[in-house]
Amino acid sequence: MNDKQAGLALMLCAMSGWLAACQAQPEPAAPPADPAPPAQSTQARLKTWFPTLQGMYTDARTGEKVLYVLAEDDLRGADDDRKRQAERLLGMPVRLKVLPAPIKEQ
């Protein structure tokens, strides 16, 4: 066998090994039939706990997230639980400010 034949044989061996490796690859898995629902936004989750949520801001002086809710939102009794849930969600202390009427944009 001369050098040219040896090089050709080596190239064929390399190609056949590459082809075998490519053919041995498993087929990609089919996408799940029922994809997971999109994660609920932070504001949407807060709205489930505070239905009359009017707005929020971060108080730079105290480091608290201030949530504005209407007085009609029944905050008696369960407000501590909802406040703790909001603090866990936001990762910061929360202060509730009760408003007598809805905020109107001008």
C-alpha positions as a printed NumPy array, in Angstrom:
array([[  0.   ,   0.   ,   0.   ],
       [  1.457,   3.359,  -0.979],
       [  1.074,   6.658,   0.931],
       [ -1.871,   7.795,  -1.183],
       [ -3.808,   4.605,  -0.517],
       [ -2.969,   4.734,   3.203],
       [ -4.232,   8.317,   3.435],
       [ -7.447,   7.395,   1.634],
       [ -7.983,   4.4  ,   3.926],
       [ -7.42 ,   6.592,   6.979],
       [ -9.895,   9.187,   5.695],
       [-12.537,   6.513,   5.025],
       [-12.078,   5.095,   8.529],
       [-12.456,   8.528,  10.049],
       [-15.584,   9.241,   7.979],
       [-17.176,   5.906,   8.779],
       [-16.514,   6.449,  12.489],
       [-18.041,   9.91 ,  12.273],
       [-21.081,   8.598,  10.415],
       [-21.574,   5.829,  12.946],
       [-21.348,   8.316,  15.788],
       [-23.9  ,  10.595,  14.117],
       [-26.267,   7.727,  13.452],
       [-26.031,   6.584,  17.057],
       [-27.353,   9.921,  18.381],
       [-30.789,   9.571,  20.001],
       [-33.633,  11.463,  18.409],
       [-34.596,  14.674,  20.2  ],
       [-37.409,  14.311,  22.677],
       [-40.811,  15.531,  21.59 ],
       [-41.971,  18.764,  23.242],
       [-44.267,  18.269,  26.229],
       [-47.929,  17.997,  25.263],
       [-49.064,  20.445,  27.931],
       [-46.513,  23.233,  28.507],
       [-46.341,  24.764,  31.961],
       [-48.442,  27.916,  32.381],
       [-46.48 ,  31.177,  32.427],
       [-45.471,  32.433,  35.834],
       [-47.819,  34.988,  37.316],
       [-46.41 ,  38.489,  37.525],
       [-45.562,  39.976,  40.889],
       [-48.246,  42.638,  40.583],
       [-50.866,  40.031,  39.617],
       [-50.008,  37.959,  42.695],
       [-50.221,  41.04 ,  44.902],
       [-53.644,  41.806,  43.375],
       [-54.896,  38.379,  44.485],
       [-53.994,  39.243,  48.079],
       [-54.976,  42.932,  47.882],
       [-57.812,  43.223,  45.314],
       [-58.006,  47.015,  45.632],
       [-54.256,  47.565,  45.142],
       [-53.884,  51.05 ,  43.632],
       [-50.122,  51.25 ,  43.315],
       [-46.802,  50.757,  45.037],
       [-43.396,  52.321,  45.408],
       [-40.182,  51.704,  47.314],
       [-39.527,  54.154,  50.142],
       [-35.813,  54.914,  49.791],
       [-35.621,  56.252,  53.335],
       [-37.023,  53.142,  55.086],
       [-36.343,  50.479,  52.452],
       [-39.988,  49.364,  52.568],
       [-42.265,  48.603,  49.638],
       [-45.357,  50.757,  50.204],
       [-48.62 ,  49.302,  48.874],
       [-51.588,  51.615,  48.386],
       [-54.921,  49.843,  48.974],
       [-58.453,  51.185,  49.229],
       [-60.239,  51.412,  52.562],
       [-62.93 ,  49.086,  51.208],
       [-60.394,  46.246,  51.073],
       [-61.167,  44.301,  54.23 ],
       [-57.824,  44.453,  56.046],
       [-59.142,  43.402,  59.43 ],
       [-57.557,  40.249,  60.781],
       [-56.003,  38.781,  57.631],
       [-53.833,  41.779,  56.785],
       [-50.847,  40.437,  58.745],
       [-50.909,  37.159,  56.807],
       [-51.241,  38.903,  53.464],
       [-48.537,  41.385,  54.423],
       [-46.147,  38.531,  55.317],
       [-46.913,  36.812,  51.995],
       [-46.163,  40.053,  50.14 ],
       [-42.899,  40.476,  52.07 ],
       [-41.808,  36.949,  51.106],
       [-42.738,  37.571,  47.469],
       [-40.978,  40.947,  47.258],
       [-38.046,  40.078,  49.502],
       [-38.375,  43.299,  51.484],
       [-40.491,  44.818,  54.283],
       [-43.981,  45.961,  53.252],
       [-46.058,  48.871,  54.572],
       [-49.751,  49.203,  53.744],
       [-51.224,  52.656,  53.166],
       [-54.998,  52.766,  53.135],
       [-56.584,  55.274,  50.769],
       [-60.138,  56.601,  51.189],
       [-60.789,  56.728,  47.406],
       [-59.234,  55.338,  44.21 ],
       [-56.264,  57.104,  42.664],
       [-57.254,  58.937,  39.479],
       [-54.691,  59.642,  36.78 ],
       [-54.719,  63.162,  35.358]])
